């Protein structure tokens, strides 16, 4: 289930599956992804604002 967030031209897509997440640059859908094995930890960090620019 891809989820997109658009803000100030910085776009990423997040795919959540099981306990993991994959993140990629939405401007380059064929490009590499970052695999994150701890989905819950990643989502908690996003909600906390750890990845805000």
Buried (B, 14 or more C-beta within 10 A) or exposed (E): EEEEEEEEEEEBBBBBEEEEBBBBBBEEEEEEBEEBEEBEEBBEEBEEEEEEE
